[in-house]
Protein backbone atom coordinates (compact mmCIF):
# COMPACT_ATOMS: atom_id res chain seq x y z
CA UNK A 1 0.00 0.00 0.00
CA UNK A 2 1.45 3.35 -1.04
CA UNK A 3 1.03 5.69 1.88
CA UNK A 4 4.42 7.39 2.11
CA UNK A 5 5.48 10.53 0.26
CA UNK A 6 9.04 10.68 -1.10
CA UNK A 7 10.89 13.11 -3.33
CA UNK A 8 12.65 11.65 -6.38
CA UNK A 9 15.65 13.89 -7.09
CA UNK A 10 17.28 14.05 -10.49
CA UNK A 11 20.54 15.97 -10.62
CA UNK A 12 21.95 17.59 -13.75
CA UNK A 13 25.71 17.87 -13.84
CA UNK A 14 27.76 20.45 -15.70
CA UNK A 15 31.42 21.14 -16.33
CA UNK A 16 33.18 23.97 -14.52
CA UNK A 17 35.86 26.21 -16.06
CA UNK A 18 38.52 23.54 -15.40
CA UNK A 19 36.52 20.77 -17.06
CA UNK A 20 35.52 19.00 -13.85
CA UNK A 21 31.98 17.77 -13.33
CA UNK A 22 29.99 19.54 -10.67
CA UNK A 23 26.42 19.32 -9.48
CA UNK A 24 24.04 21.58 -11.34
CA UNK A 25 20.30 21.98 -11.24
CA UNK A 26 18.19 19.60 -9.10
CA UNK A 27 14.78 18.45 -10.26
CA UNK A 28 12.46 17.22 -7.49
CA UNK A 29 9.27 15.21 -8.03
CA UNK A 30 7.03 14.33 -5.09
CA UNK A 31 5.48 10.84 -5.49
CA UNK A 32 3.57 8.31 -3.43
CA UNK A 33 5.59 5.29 -2.39
CA UNK A 34 5.51 2.14 -0.32
CA UNK A 35 8.50 2.07 2.04
CA UNK A 36 9.73 -1.43 2.90
CA UNK A 37 12.43 -2.85 5.10
CA UNK A 38 15.45 -4.44 3.49
CA UNK A 39 15.27 -8.22 3.74
CA UNK A 40 17.69 -9.95 6.09
CA UNK A 41 19.56 -11.76 3.33
CA UNK A 42 19.87 -8.68 1.11
CA UNK A 43 21.04 -6.53 4.03
CA UNK A 44 23.89 -8.89 4.98
CA UNK A 45 24.94 -9.59 1.39
CA UNK A 46 25.20 -5.85 0.77
CA UNK A 47 27.10 -5.33 4.02
CA UNK A 48 29.51 -8.14 3.11
CA UNK A 49 30.34 -6.33 -0.14
CA UNK A 50 30.88 -3.03 1.66
CA UNK A 51 27.52 -1.40 0.91
CA UNK A 52 25.02 -0.37 3.54
CA UNK A 53 21.35 -0.41 2.52
CA UNK A 54 18.58 1.03 4.68
CA UNK A 55 15.26 1.05 2.81
CA UNK A 56 13.40 -0.01 -0.28
CA UNK A 57 10.92 2.38 -1.86
CA UNK A 58 8.38 0.99 -4.34
CA UNK A 59 6.93 3.54 -6.78
CA UNK A 60 4.76 3.39 -9.91
CA UNK A 61 6.68 3.05 -13.15
CA UNK A 62 4.92 6.14 -14.51
CA UNK A 63 6.05 8.25 -11.54
CA UNK A 64 9.66 7.08 -11.93
CA UNK A 65 9.62 7.78 -15.67
CA UNK A 66 8.18 11.25 -15.03
CA UNK A 67 11.25 12.03 -12.88
CA UNK A 68 13.61 11.23 -15.77
CA UNK A 69 14.83 14.42 -17.43
CA UNK A 70 16.34 14.94 -20.84
CA UNK A 71 19.32 17.25 -21.19
CA UNK A 72 21.85 17.54 -24.00
CA UNK A 73 20.26 14.59 -25.79
CA UNK A 74 20.71 12.27 -22.79
CA UNK A 75 18.30 10.81 -20.26
CA UNK A 76 19.19 11.54 -16.64
CA UNK A 77 17.53 9.22 -14.15
CA UNK A 78 16.79 10.02 -10.51
CA UNK A 79 19.82 9.38 -8.29
CA UNK A 80 18.52 10.49 -4.89
CA UNK A 81 15.44 10.09 -2.72
CA UNK A 82 14.46 12.36 0.13
CA UNK A 83 12.24 10.82 2.81
CA UNK A 84 11.35 12.64 6.05
CA UNK A 85 14.31 14.99 5.68
CA UNK A 86 16.88 12.24 5.11
CA UNK A 87 18.62 11.95 1.75
CA UNK A 88 19.25 8.50 0.29
CA UNK A 89 21.29 7.46 -2.73
CA UNK A 90 19.56 5.08 -5.14
CA UNK A 91 21.92 2.14 -5.44
CA UNK A 92 19.65 -0.26 -7.31
CA UNK A 93 16.58 0.05 -9.52
CA UNK A 94 14.50 -3.07 -9.95
CA UNK A 95 11.26 -3.56 -11.89
CA UNK A 96 8.87 -5.87 -10.07
CA UNK A 97 5.15 -6.44 -10.67
CA UNK A 98 4.68 -3.29 -12.80
CA UNK A 99 6.39 -1.16 -10.15
CA UNK A 100 9.91 0.10 -9.62
CA UNK A 101 11.71 -0.84 -6.41
CA UNK A 102 14.51 1.51 -5.38
CA UNK A 103 17.13 0.19 -2.98
CA UNK A 104 18.37 3.11 -0.88
CA UNK A 105 21.55 3.96 0.99
CA UNK A 106 21.63 6.89 3.38
CA UNK A 107 23.90 9.74 2.28
CA UNK A 108 26.23 10.78 5.08
N, C-alpha and C positions, 0 to 999 in steps of 0.2 A: 504494500500500500504506500503510495507516494504522499507523504505528509510532511516532508522536510523541504525547506527552501535553501537552495545553494546558488552561488554565483559561479558560472563558468567564465573563466578569464582567458582571453586570447591576447597574446602579446606580440605586437609587431616589433621587429628589430630593425635597426638602421646602422649605417657605418658612420663613425665619427671622422674628424679631419685626418686622423692617422690611419684610417682603414680598419679599425677594430670595431667589432659588433657591440652595440649597446642597446639597452632596452628602450623602445620607443613608446608609441601609443598603446594603451590598454583598452580592450573592448570587453565589457562586462555584460553578461546576459543572465538574468535571474530566472531559474527554472525550478520546477517541482522535482523532487527526488525521493528515492527510498534509500535511507542510510542503513547499511548492514555492517555487522562485525566481520572481521577477517577470520576465516576458518583456521582452526588450530594448525592443521597441516600446512596451509599456505603461509601462515605467520612464521612458523619455524623454518620452513624452506627458504623464505626470503631472508630471515635473520642469518641463516647459515651462509648465504651468499653475500652478506654484508649490507643488505637492504632492510630498512625498517618500514613496515606497512601498518597503517592505523585503521583505515576505514575503506569501505566499498560504497560507492554511490551509484545507484541504478537510475538512469534517466531515459526518457523516450528518445528514439533515434532522431526524430524530427527536431527535438530541442537541441541535441548535440550538433546536428548538421546546421542549424540556424546560427550556432556560435562560431562556425568556421567562417573565416574572412578570406577575401581574395585581395592580394596586394602584389603588384609587379608581376602579374601572371602566375602567381603561386597561391596554393591554398595553405592557410595557416590555421592549424587546429588548436583548440583550447589546450593549455599546458598547466593551468592552475585552477583550483577550486577554492572558494572561500565559504566556510561554514561556521556560523556563530563566531565570527571574528578571527578564526584561525585559518591560515593559508596552507593549503596542501598542494603538493606537486602531483600531477597525474603521471604515474609510472607504468600503467598498463591500461589499455582500452580493449574491452572484450565484448563482442556482440553475443547476446544470449536471449533467446525467446523474444525477438523483436524489440529488444531494449539494449542499451549500451551500459556495461558495467565498468566503472572507473575505479581502479585500485589507487589509493591515495597514500602519500607519504607526507608527514608534516614538515613544513619548511621551517628551519631553525634560524 
